[in-house]
């Protein structure tokens, strides 16, 4: 048997939180905007937006008292985070190692993010060999937790979504990936992860390798958080 027959057809990666520790950039931008309008915005508020689409986040910020149109809010957030990313891309070291292993094995990868094209392409430029496909938040009608972005990534790659492994870190992202039919691996970052039937959950990607992804692709479910009271 070919030792690579068990490889996923593709690995589909979330960006913010999963591959890069950019959520603090987003929260800092939200706080700066809130301060301008005299709105109290806490780290906990920011964590509540993790994984949401930018239009959803903008609506929430506007409802809290930021007197700008949603498109203006989005423009401010994207520009602020892009500026931060220009100075430093904050890799998640465990994800970078796994990404390098997957790319070295010749497995196609897609970046599936709710960040807009400007940010996704800036990140892709740092690792041009890694991603054959990028799906950004401004390319889809329905953001995560809807599965549209993952289904679009699989179509662009020309692969069966049910033969792919998706790696996510937020509740909305995990729900999106799982609803698409992809074998889903949820990594615990900033927010708690609910238990979803068929979804693997790990505390980090430190012990995840290509063999792990092959097992998940084959239907094995790994759960390192089953005793961790994730929703408490």
N, C-alpha and C positions, 0 to 999 in steps of 0.2 A: 504494500500500500504506500502511495506517495505520502511522505510525512507532512506535507502541507495541505492535504485534502481536507483537514479539519479546520483550516484557517477560516476566520470570518470572511465573508465576501468583501466587507469593508469595515472600518472602524470609524464611527461618527462621533466627533468630539464637540462638546460644549466648550466655550471659550472662557467667559468671565467666571472665576471661582474654580473651575475645573482645571484648565490649563494655566491660567495666570491669576495671580492674587490681586485682581483689579477692583474687587468690590469696595475696598477702602477708598479708591479714587472716586467711584460713583457716589458713595455716601458723603465724602468731603464736598463734592460738587453740589449735591442736594442741600447740604448744610449751608454752603455759601449762598445759594439762591434763596433759601429760607430766611437767612439773616438779612438779606437785602430788603425783604418784605415784612420783617418783624414777626416771622412765623417760627414757632418752636419746632425744631426737627431733631430728633435724637438718633443715636446709633440704632436703637431698637426699631424706630420708624424706617430707617434705611434698610435694615435687614428684612423688613416686611416687603420690600420691593425686589429682593434678590430673585432673579429668574423671570421676572415679569417682562412683558414687552414694554418698549419705551412709551408708546401711546397710553397704555394702562398706567404706567408710572406717572406720566405727565398729568393725566386726569386726576390722580390721587393728590399730587402736589398742588394742582390748581384748586381742588376742593378744600385743601387745608389753608388756603388764603394767598397763594402766590398768584398775583394778578397779572398773569401773562397768558397768551394763547398757548394751548398744548404744543403747537409746533415751535413756538419760541422757547418753551421750557426744554424741549428736546434738543434744539439747536445749542442752547447754553450747556446742557449736560454733556453732549457729544464733544463740543469744542473744549470743554474743561478736561475731560478724560483724555482726549486726543493729545492735548498739551502735556499732560502728565506722562502719557505713554511715549511721547517723543523723547522725554528725558530718561525714562527707564521702563522696560517691560518686566514686570514682576513675576517671573516664571514660578510655577509650583514645581519644585525640583523633582518630586515623585512622578508628576505627569510628564515632564520633559524627558526623563529617562525612559518611560514607557512609550512615549511617542517615537523616540529615536529607535527603540527596539522594533516597533510595528513598521516603521518606514524602512528600516534595514531589511526586514523580512519581505518587502515588496507588496505589502497589503495596502490597497487604496484607502485613503483617508479623506474625510470631509469635515469642514468646520461648520457647525450648525449653531448659530448664535443669535440672540435677540439684539445685540449691538448692531448699529447701522454699518452700512458698507464701508464708510470712511474708516471706521475703527477696525473692522474685520480685515480690510485690505492692508492697513498699516501693520497689523499683526502678521498677516500672511507673508508680507515682505521680509519679515525677520527669519522665516523658515520656508522659503519658496519651494523647497523640494518636498515638503510634507503633505500639502493638501491639494488634491486634484480638483476639489469642488469647494466652494464657499457659499453658504446660504446665510444671508444676513436678515436682520429684523425688518428692514424696509423693503424686502423682496417678497414678503408674504402678507396675505390679507388677515390671517389669524395667527397671532403669536402663541408661544407656549403658554398654557399647557395643551393647546391644540396640536395635533400631530403634523400639521401641514409642512412645517419646516423640515422635519425628518423625512417625510415622504418625498418631498422635493429633492432633497439631497440624494436619496437612493435612486430616484429617476435620473438625475443628472449623471450619476455614476454608472447607470445601466445595470444595477444590481437589485436583487430581491431583498427588500427591507427585512424580511424574516430570517435572512442569513447574515445580517449585520449585527455588530455589537455597538451600542451607544453608551457613552460615558458622560454622566451628568452629576451635578452637585446640589441642585435646588429642587424643591418639591415640584414646582411647575415644570421644570425641565425634565425631571424623572417621569412625571405623568405624561408629558408630550412624547418622550421616547418610547415609553411602554405602550401608549395608545397607538403608536405607529406600527407596532408589531416587531420592533427591534428587540433583540436580547439586551437588557438594560442593566448597566452597572452604575450604582449610585455611590459616590464617594462623599463621606462626611466632611464638610468644610465648615462654613459659618452657621448654617441652619440645620435644625433637626430634620431627619428623614423618616417619613412615615413608612410603614410596612405595606408593600403592594405585592400581590400575588405574582410570582415569577420574576421579581426584580431582585438582583443581588445587591447587597449593601456592604461596604467596607469602611473601616475607620480612616484609611489612607490608601494611596496606590503603592506604598513602599514594597509590599509583598506581592503585588500584582505584576505578572509578566505575560508573555505571549501564550504560555501554557495555560494560564488562568483564563485568558480571553477565549482560547480554543475550547476550554471546558464550558464556559458560559454559552458560547455559540452552540455547543452540543446539548444544551438544556440543563446543565448543572446550575443550581441556585446556591450562591454563597451568602451567608448572612452573619456578619460579625457584630451586628447591632441588636440581635434578637433579645438580648437580656439587658439592653442599655436604656430602657425606658425613654425612647427617643422623643416621645411627644409630651413628656412631663415639663 
